[in-house]
Amino acid sequence: MVQKMLTEFAIKRPKLIMVLSVLITIFFLAAFPSLRTDTDPVHMLPQDNETVVLYDQIKEEFHLSDIVALGIKTKDGSSLFTVDGLTKIHKITEEILDIVDEPQAETDMSRFFKKLQFLKDHSKESQEAKEIMVKEDIISLSTIDDIVLNENGELLVTPLMAQPPKTEAEAAEKLAILNDNPMYGGKLIARDGSLVGIFMPLQKGMKERSYALGEKVKAIAEKYLGENETYYFAGLPIAESTFGNEMFIQMAVYAPMAGLVIFLLMLFFFRSVKIVIAPMILGGMTVIWSMGALIYSGNVIHIMSSMIPIFLLPIVVLDSIHILSLMSAKMSQSESKPETIRQVMKELFLPMLYTSLTTMVGFASLAATGIPPVVVFGVTIAFGVFLAWILSIVFIPAYTMLLSDKALQAFARQGEKKSFVVEIVQSAHKLAWNYPKAIILVSLLVMMVSIVGIRQIIINDNPVRWFKNGHDLRIADLAMNEKLAGTYMANLYFEIPEEVIPKEKSGETAASEDEFSEFDDFEEQEVDVPSVKDPEVIAYINKIDEHLKQIKDSQGHNIVGGVTSLVDVLRKIGKTALGDDSIPTTREQVSQYLFLYESGDIKRGKDLWKIVTPVDSPSTQTWVYFKSGDNQNMMAVADSVEQFMKENPVPTFANAEGKEFPLKVEWSGLMKINNVWQSEMVSGMRDALIGSFVIVFLMMVFLFRSVKWAFIAMLPLSITIMFIYGLIGFAGKFYDMPIAVLSSLTLGLSVDFAIHFIEHAIAYNKKNRHFAKTYDEIFKGTAQAIWRNVLVISIGFTPLFGAALVPYLTVGSFFFLIMLISGLTTLVLMPAILRQFHQWLPGFKEYV
């Protein structure tokens, strides 16, 4: 009923459909100027997730910021600690301190563009320059402090290098001073002085501007550095921001290239520009409508959302090729254009409906992951598939009605010509007919071998790995992490349990930065209130610090390059003031050390606030420097620390009733955020795949009214997924987000072929009542349409092989493999099963 109504509407009102299509497309296009991007990993998780809540809490409690780093290095490995080298670093730092985010100058074009951005509230936009960095917290040789004793024996905290040194001896002395400081040696500088870092903390909400900041910093570095010096820019924020900037360039280049290749392939198969242009228009409308709806809904474009056009295009083309293939065959058999359309749509309506539903289920199941960008991606794709189905049923027939009879007759004649597609399909026909048992056995062997590969999959992700080897960020990552403790940081948070803090104290909040000069923050207040200054806590933090430095990966390399904790501060104060870098053994001694630092610091100990909370010091945090941003490293370190804590129990504290509560130890930082969302992604994707697999199986049972046929229909999907993931395991490629999401695409495309094959096989056999005739007829029509789909989509996305961004390269490569494996499985294994077991299958056993 629905099929007939839609088909008749398309046949009788083709011009109205064209006009509506144009108007709706314009409506959704109007949303595009208001498009917003977001590559912040923190937004990969719900904002009420406990890891995100702790991350925000720690950033606020210790006034921490996300950091990007500039590394300056000599090409020949010589030291930068010369008068010339340190003068350049000083000048570069001075200019970096002057960087602001300037508003773009108003032009006629920008004013026009703002009018198009009607979804944005421009009234709140400031025309004043904004700070990108927290400039008072920039860490450079020109901005850091050194702890020294003055001539009266008083401890002072003074700038290390307020001005560049005037002699080479003075410059060399700076290197010795830094290497003697546990907070800077090997962390801010390379031990040999060949690399110096400048660490720039970002203002809240300015992470997405780190790419623009990087361009300005690079220009400054190039201005001062000589022939023997080079620079690097690194850090998770810059990797994420750079990806956000480059992903649009990649999509602008490779999506049209993929579309062009698909168009040329379809033109090669159908030899009619007028016919082939219809699926391309349909694909364009589907992408525009889907992306427009995403923008209108208020969502932003993340890494996954940026790939929506790439995912949608093949799904749209699939149905169109089936329609055009059958139309080409029917056109020469019917004198009436409307009658041909009615026959084609009647025959394809149910297969197209169920293939669309199964694909929608596959992508809509991503909503179960709980990861906001993945949920948006899955729901948008599902919506796009629905649009593609509606447009395929309505737009293609309407477009066909507007074509001249001459164009359609020429198209029909092309369908009668023999092509290499026919030859390939006939080879599959003979192979499946002659060797069904061998094909089934080989398929079972492939599945068993794939299981071995799947067990070898390593779950891991790292934003820097989103870029190909040779990219500036990959080079910077290797160079800086070779010389420094690490450019990837996590925070290990220690907190006194609130149950043991008196109620009048637990309700107090940390002072604001404006209160620094109003009181002595680290002078001992109340010794009866538990504090991280207690000697057993300090000793335990020291033990964990030492353990962290010993953790190694499977190759025997240290994962953690260094740590900076309260212990390092105390050691430096003790060594400077007393000539003893041992850890204080009493709480009073710890408080005295911190008070000495604060008293001698013109900033009143402000820098200490980034490590330990003031007053009674209920919490402290340790910076942990990682050599790599790989999630598996974060997981390995977290697991190792957890095991260490089991073997070495944390200190406990008693409340007023005498009940003991353990010291809280928790991980935070971007490394932890990445680790958590990936873990949730893997479990969410697994649950989504299992759930959608079961739903699709039940849909197949309902469609074919047979468990046997449903089981067979799931084979191309099962074999393709197992083969692809087995190959990933054997190849040693990490299982990351793009690969995880591809399972949904596999479900949609693989089941598409199986549904068309089985639906037509049963229909043909009902008509022929003879298996051999049915077998031959399948390979004359349906199999050719399936193989055209395989070739168009697999070859069509080969341009992505050249993409500079690894996720797009991954999508292109796996599109190719998914189409090839699922197509071959449908055209070889399913006919072999049909040949071997048709006498037991519904729709065939009745006519044996």
CORFENLIN-V281658 format. One record per residue. N is the residue number from 1. SS is DSSP state (h for helix, s for strand, l for the rest). PHI is phi in whole degrees, -180 to 180 (* if undefined). NEAR is the number of other ideal C-beta (glycine too) atoms within 8 Angstrom. Layout:
<<N SS PHI NEAR> <N SS PHI NEAR>>
//
This chain:
<<1 l * 4> <2 h -65 5> <3 h -62 10> <4 h -65 8> <5 h -63 8> <6 h -66 11> <7 h -65 14> <8 h -66 8> <9 h -62 10> <10 h -66 16> <11 h -71 12> <12 h -90 6> <13 l -129 8> <14 h -65 13> <15 h -68 7> <16 h -62 7> <17 h -63 13> <18 h -64 11> <19 h -65 8> <20 h -62 8> <21 h -62 11> <22 h -66 8> <23 h -64 8> <24 h -65 10> <25 h -63 11> <26 h -63 8> <27 h -59 8> <28 h -75 13> <29 h -63 9> <30 l -63 10> <31 l -80 12> <32 h -61 9> <33 h -61 8> <34 h -93 11> <35 l -61 8> <36 l -126 6> <37 s -112 10> <38 l -158 11> <39 l -115 11> <40 l -73 9> <41 h -63 12> <42 h -61 9> <43 h -84 10> <44 h -76 13> <45 l -118 14> <46 l -57 7> <47 l -71 7> <48 l -97 5> <49 l -61 9> <50 h -61 5> <51 h -69 11> <52 h -69 13> <53 h -61 10> <54 h -66 11> <55 h -58 13> <56 h -66 8> <57 h -63 8> <58 h -68 14> <59 h -61 10> <60 h -75 7> <61 h -66 9> <62 l -110 11> <63 l 55 10> <64 l -96 9> <65 l -138 11> <66 l -70 10> <67 s -123 11> <68 s -116 15> <69 s -130 13> <70 s -104 14> <71 s -111 17> <72 s -111 16> <73 s -138 15> <74 s -84 12> <75 l -72 8> <76 l -95 5> <77 l 83 6> <78 l -74 7> <79 l -79 11> <80 l -84 15> <81 l -86 10> <82 l -125 10> <83 h -59 12> <84 h -65 7> <85 h -62 14> <86 h -72 16> <87 h -65 9> <88 h -64 13> <89 h -63 15> <90 h -62 13> <91 h -66 9> <92 h -62 14> <93 h -62 14> <94 h -60 9> <95 h -74 10> <96 h -62 15> <97 l -64 8> <98 l -91 6> <99 l -70 11> <100 l -135 8> <101 s -91 11> <102 l -74 5> <103 l -69 10> <104 l -70 5> <105 l -65 5> <106 l -71 5> <107 l -131 6> <108 h -59 5> <109 h -66 6> <110 h -67 10> <111 h -66 9> <112 h -65 8> <113 h -65 9> <114 h -65 9> <115 h -65 7> <116 h -71 9> <117 l -84 10> <118 l -71 7> <119 l -83 7> <120 l -99 7> <121 l -95 4> <122 h -78 7> <123 h -66 4> <124 h -90 5> <125 l -76 6> <126 l -92 6> <127 l -95 4> <128 l -95 5> <129 l -65 7> <130 s -114 10> <131 l -80 10> <132 l -90 13> <133 s -110 13> <134 l -87 10> <135 h -65 7> <136 h -70 4> <137 h -107 9> <138 l -62 15> <139 s -105 9> <140 l -149 11> <141 l -58 15> <142 l -84 11> <143 l -117 8> <144 l -81 11> <145 s -109 9> <146 s -118 10> <147 s -100 12> <148 s -135 8> <149 s -108 8> <150 l -84 7> <151 l -66 3> <152 l -94 4> <153 l 80 5> <154 l -93 7> <155 s -79 13> <156 s -126 10> <157 s -110 11> <158 s -126 7> <159 s -58 9> <160 l -69 10> <161 l -147 11> <162 l -63 4> <163 l -135 5> <164 l -61 8> <165 l -66 12> <166 l -100 5> <167 l -128 7> <168 h -67 8> <169 h -65 6> <170 h -66 10> <171 h -65 14> <172 h -65 11> <173 h -64 9> <174 h -60 14> <175 h -63 12> <176 h -65 8> <177 h -62 10> <178 h -68 13> <179 h -67 10> <180 l -85 6> <181 l -102 11> <182 l -62 8> <183 l -85 9> <184 l -125 9> <185 s -62 12> <186 l 79 10> <187 l -111 12> <188 l -88 12> <189 s -132 16> <190 l -73 11> <191 l -58 7> <192 l -88 6> <193 l 78 11> <194 l -80 11> <195 s -138 15> <196 s -126 14> <197 s -103 13> <198 s -125 15> <199 s -102 11> <200 s -116 13> <201 s -75 11> <202 s -96 17> <203 l -63 10> <204 l -59 5> <205 l 84 4> <206 l -108 14> <207 h -61 11> <208 h -70 11> <209 h -93 11> <210 h -67 16> <211 h -66 12> <212 h -63 9> <213 h -61 16> <214 h -59 13> <215 h -63 8> <216 h -70 9> <217 h -66 13> <218 h -61 10> <219 h -62 8> <220 h -66 12> <221 h -61 12> <222 h -64 8> <223 h -67 7> <224 h -109 8> <225 l -75 10> <226 l -95 6> <227 l -67 4> <228 l -93 7> <229 s -125 13> <230 s -136 7> <231 s -138 12> <232 s -137 12> <233 s -127 15> <234 s -143 14> <235 l 122 12> <236 h -58 14> <237 h -59 13> <238 h -71 14> <239 h -64 15> <240 h -69 14> <241 h -68 15> <242 h -64 12> <243 h -62 14> <244 h -60 13> <245 h -74 9> <246 h -81 10> <247 h -66 12> <248 h -72 10> <249 h -63 8> <250 h -62 12> <251 h -66 13> <252 h -66 7> <253 h -91 8> <254 h -85 14> <255 h -64 11> <256 h -63 8> <257 h -64 9> <258 h -63 15> <259 h -62 12> <260 h -65 8> <261 h -64 13> <262 h -61 15> <263 h -61 11> <264 h -66 8> <265 h -67 12> <266 h -65 15> <267 h -64 11> <268 h -64 7> <269 h -76 11> <270 h -105 13> <271 l 54 8> <272 l -148 11> <273 h -62 6> <274 h -62 8> <275 h -77 11> <276 h -70 13> <277 h -65 9> <278 h -62 12> <279 h -61 14> <280 h -69 12> <281 h -64 10> <282 h -60 15> <283 h -62 15> <284 h -62 8> <285 h -64 14> <286 h -61 14> <287 h -65 13> <288 h -63 11> <289 h -64 13> <290 h -67 15> <291 h -67 14> <292 h -62 14> <293 h -64 11> <294 h -61 13> <295 h -69 12> <296 h -60 9> <297 l -74 6> <298 l 91 3> <299 l -83 8> <300 l -104 7> <301 s -93 10> <302 l -105 14> <303 l -55 12> <304 l -71 12> <305 h -61 14> <306 h -65 10> <307 h -97 14> <308 h -56 16> <309 h -58 10> <310 h -65 15> <311 h -74 11> <312 h -73 16> <313 h -55 14> <314 h -65 14> <315 h -65 15> <316 h -64 16> <317 h -67 16> <318 h -54 13> <319 h -64 15> <320 h -63 14> <321 h -67 14> <322 h -61 14> <323 h -64 13> <324 h -66 13> <325 h -63 13> <326 h -70 13> <327 h -64 13> <328 h -62 12> <329 h -74 10> <330 h -80 11> <331 h -59 13> <332 l -77 9> <333 l -97 5> <334 l -127 9> <335 l -86 3> <336 l -105 6> <337 h -64 9> <338 h -59 8> <339 h -67 9> <340 h -62 12> <341 h -63 15> <342 h -62 10> <343 h -65 10> <344 h -64 12> <345 h -70 14> <346 h -66 10> <347 h -72 8> <348 h -99 12> <349 h -57 10> <350 h -65 8> <351 h -58 12> <352 h -67 13> <353 h -62 9> <354 h -73 11> <355 h -65 15> <356 h -68 13> <357 h -63 9> <358 h -65 15> <359 h -66 16> <360 h -62 11> <361 h -62 14> <362 h -59 13> <363 h -82 15> <364 h -64 11> <365 h -65 14> <366 h -65 16> <367 h -63 9> <368 h -76 9> <369 h -69 14> <370 l 78 7> <371 l -94 12> <372 h -48 9> <373 h -64 13> <374 h -72 15> <375 h -62 12> <376 h -61 13> <377 h -59 16> <378 h -64 15> <379 h -66 12> <380 h -65 14> <381 h -63 15> <382 h -60 13> <383 h -63 10> <384 h -64 16> <385 h -65 15> <386 h -62 10> <387 h -61 12> <388 h -61 16> <389 h -66 12> <390 h -60 8> <391 h -67 14> <392 h -63 14> <393 h -77 15> <394 h -104 12> <395 h -71 15> <396 h -61 14> <397 h -62 14> <398 h -63 14> <399 h -62 12> <400 h -63 12> <401 h -62 12> <402 h -86 8> <403 l -79 9> <404 l -73 5> <405 h -62 6> <406 h -64 6> <407 h -65 11> <408 h -71 12> <409 h -66 9> <410 h -64 10> <411 h -65 16> <412 h -63 11> <413 h -64 9> <414 h -66 11> <415 h -69 12> <416 h -85 6> <417 l -80 6> <418 l -83 4> <419 l -130 7> <420 h -66 5> <421 h -61 11> <422 h -62 9> <423 h -65 9> <424 h -65 9> <425 h -64 13> <426 h -68 9> <427 h -65 8> <428 h -64 15> <429 h -57 13> <430 h -69 8> <431 h -63 10> <432 h -68 16> <433 h -72 9> <434 h -88 6> <435 l -130 8> <436 h -63 13> <437 h -66 8> <438 h -63 7> <439 h -65 13> <440 h -65 12> <441 h -66 8> <442 h -63 8> <443 h -63 12> <444 h -64 8> <445 h -65 8> <446 h -59 11> <447 h -65 12> <448 h -67 8> <449 h -64 9> <450 h -62 13> <451 h -61 10> <452 h -62 10> <453 h -66 14> <454 h -61 11> <455 l -69 7> <456 l -98 9> <457 l -64 10> <458 l -109 8> <459 s -85 9> <460 l -164 11> <461 l -152 11> <462 l -163 11> <463 h -53 12> <464 h -68 11> <465 h -75 10> <466 h -71 11> <467 s -107 13> <468 l -68 9> <469 l -57 4> <470 l 100 5> <471 l -68 9> <472 h -53 7> <473 h -70 13> <474 h -68 12> <475 h -64 10> <476 h -62 12> <477 h -58 13> <478 h -68 8> <479 h -65 12> <480 h -75 15> <481 h -79 14> <482 h -74 6> <483 h -95 10> <484 l -108 17> <485 l -62 8> <486 l 154 13> <487 l -102 11> <488 s -107 13> <489 s -127 13> <490 s -125 15> <491 s -116 14> <492 s -104 16> <493 s -103 14> <494 s -115 13> <495 s -141 10> <496 l -68 13> <497 l -59 11> <498 h -65 6> <499 h -66 7> <500 h -103 10> <501 l -92 12> <502 l -53 6> <503 h -55 6> <504 h -68 6> <505 h -94 11> <506 h -66 8> <507 l -84 6> <508 l -75 6> <509 l -116 4> <510 l -65 6> <511 l -71 9> <512 l -79 5> <513 h -63 6> <514 h -71 4> <515 h -98 8> <516 l -56 11> <517 l -92 4> <518 l -92 5> <519 l -159 4> <520 l -86 7> <521 l -68 13> <522 l -109 13> <523 l -71 8> <524 l -58 9> <525 l -101 6> <526 l -133 7> <527 l -72 6> <528 l -85 3> <529 l -93 10> <530 l -54 8> <531 l -150 11> <532 l -71 15> <533 l -80 11> <534 l -61 10> <535 h -58 10> <536 h -68 7> <537 h -72 13> <538 h -59 16> <539 h -65 9> <540 h -69 12> <541 h -60 15> <542 h -62 11> <543 h -63 10> <544 h -66 13> <545 h -55 12> <546 h -66 8> <547 h -65 11> <548 h -57 13> <549 h -70 10> <550 h -98 7> <551 l -72 11> <552 s -124 8> <553 l -89 8> <554 l -66 3> <555 l -93 5> <556 l 86 5> <557 l -93 7> <558 s -66 9> <559 l -81 12> <560 s -96 14> <561 s -85 12> <562 s 173 10> <563 s -137 13> <564 s -129 11> <565 l -135 14> <566 h -58 12> <567 h -61 11> <568 h -63 11> <569 h -62 14> <570 h -65 14> <571 h -63 12> <572 h -66 13> <573 h -64 14> <574 h -63 13> <575 h -67 10> <576 h -73 10> <577 h -80 10> <578 h -122 6> <579 l 72 4> <580 l -136 6> <581 l -96 6> <582 l -74 6> <583 l -77 9> <584 l -56 12> <585 l -107 5> <586 l -132 7> <587 h -66 11> <588 h -62 8> <589 h -66 9> <590 h -60 13> <591 h -63 12> <592 h -64 10> <593 h -58 14> <594 h -68 16> <595 h -68 12> <596 h -60 11> <597 h -61 16> <598 h -63 14> <599 h -66 8> <600 l -92 10> <601 s -108 13> <602 l -65 4> <603 l -92 8> <604 l 55 9> <605 l 74 14> <606 h -56 9> <607 h -65 9> <608 h -65 14> <609 h -62 12> <610 h -82 9> <611 l -117 13> <612 s -138 13> <613 l -74 11> <614 l -77 11> <615 l 59 8> <616 l -85 8> <617 l 49 12> <618 l -78 11> <619 s -152 12> <620 s -149 13> <621 s -135 14> <622 s -114 15> <623 s -80 10> <624 s -114 13> <625 s -96 16> <626 s -102 16> <627 l -77 13> <628 l -142 11> <629 l -91 14> <630 l -63 10> <631 h -63 14> <632 h -65 9> <633 h -69 13> <634 h -61 15> <635 h -66 10> <636 h -64 11> <637 h -68 15> <638 h -62 11> <639 h -65 8> <640 h -66 10> <641 h -66 14> <642 h -62 8> <643 h -66 8> <644 h -60 11> <645 h -70 10> <646 h -69 7> <647 h -80 5> <648 l -129 8> <649 l -55 6> <650 l -70 9> <651 l -61 9> <652 s -120 9> <653 s -134 11> <654 s -100 8> <655 l -87 9> <656 l -61 3> <657 l -89 4> <658 l 90 6> <659 l -78 7> <660 s -89 7> <661 s -132 10> <662 s -80 9> <663 l -60 13> <664 s -81 9> <665 s -130 10> <666 s -138 8> <667 s -94 11> <668 s -152 13> <669 l 103 12> <670 h -62 13> <671 h -60 14> <672 h -68 15> <673 h -58 15> <674 h -60 16> <675 h -64 12> <676 h -69 11> <677 h -68 12> <678 h -68 14> <679 h -61 9> <680 h -69 12> <681 h -65 14> <682 h -63 11> <683 h -67 8> <684 h -66 14> <685 h -65 13> <686 h -62 8> <687 h -64 10> <688 h -65 14> <689 h -66 13> <690 h -63 8> <691 h -62 10> <692 h -69 14> <693 h -62 11> <694 h -65 8> <695 h -63 10> <696 h -64 15> <697 h -61 11> <698 h -65 9> <699 h -64 12> <700 h -67 14> <701 h -62 11> <702 h -66 7> <703 h -65 11> <704 h -96 13> <705 l 55 6> <706 l -159 9> <707 h -69 6> <708 h -62 9> <709 h -66 14> <710 h -63 14> <711 h -61 9> <712 h -65 12> <713 h -63 13> <714 l -84 14> <715 h -64 14> <716 h -58 16> <717 h -62 15> <718 h -63 9> <719 h -67 14> <720 h -64 14> <721 h -62 13> <722 h -65 13> <723 h -64 13> <724 h -62 14> <725 h -74 14> <726 h -64 14> <727 h -63 11> <728 h -60 12> <729 h -64 13> <730 h -67 8> <731 h -77 6> <732 l 77 6> <733 l -79 6> <734 l -69 9> <735 s -83 12> <736 l -123 11> <737 h -61 12> <738 h -59 10> <739 h -67 12> <740 h -61 11> <741 h -70 13> <742 h -64 13> <743 h -61 11> <744 h -67 16> <745 h -66 12> <746 h -59 14> <747 h -59 18> <748 h -67 15> <749 h -72 16> <750 h -66 16> <751 h -69 17> <752 h -54 12> <753 h -63 14> <754 h -64 16> <755 h -63 15> <756 h -61 14> <757 h -65 14> <758 h -69 13> <759 h -58 12> <760 h -72 12> <761 h -61 13> <762 h -66 13> <763 h -64 9> <764 h -65 12> <765 h -72 14> <766 h -65 8> <767 h -79 6> <768 h -84 9> <769 l 55 6> <770 l -151 8> <771 h -60 10> <772 h -61 6> <773 h -66 9> <774 h -63 13> <775 h -58 13> <776 h -65 9> <777 h -68 10> <778 h -57 14> <779 h -81 13> <780 h -87 7> <781 l -124 11> <782 h -59 11> <783 h -62 14> <784 h -67 13> <785 h -64 13> <786 h -63 14> <787 h -69 14> <788 h -61 12> <789 h -60 15> <790 h -58 13> <791 h -69 11> <792 h -62 14> <793 h -77 15> <794 h -64 13> <795 h -73 10> <796 h -60 13> <797 l -103 15> <798 h -64 10> <799 h -57 10> <800 h -68 15> <801 h -61 8> <802 h -93 7> <803 l -64 11> <804 l -78 8> <805 s -94 13> <806 h -60 10> <807 h -58 11> <808 h -72 15> <809 h -62 13> <810 h -62 12> <811 h -61 15> <812 h -62 16> <813 h -65 10> <814 h -79 11> <815 h -57 15> <816 h -57 12> <817 h -69 11> <818 h -59 15> <819 h -63 14> <820 h -66 10> <821 h -68 12> <822 h -67 16> <823 h -66 14> <824 h -66 11> <825 h -62 15> <826 h -68 14> <827 h -86 13> <828 h -116 12> <829 h -71 15> <830 h -64 15> <831 h -62 16> <832 h -65 14> <833 h -64 12> <834 h -63 13> <835 h -64 11> <836 h -84 9> <837 h -125 8> <838 h -60 11> <839 h -68 7> <840 h -109 6> <841 l -101 13> <842 l -58 11> <843 l 92 10> <844 l -127 14> <845 h -65 10> <846 h -70 6> <847 h -116 8> <848 l -78 7>>
//
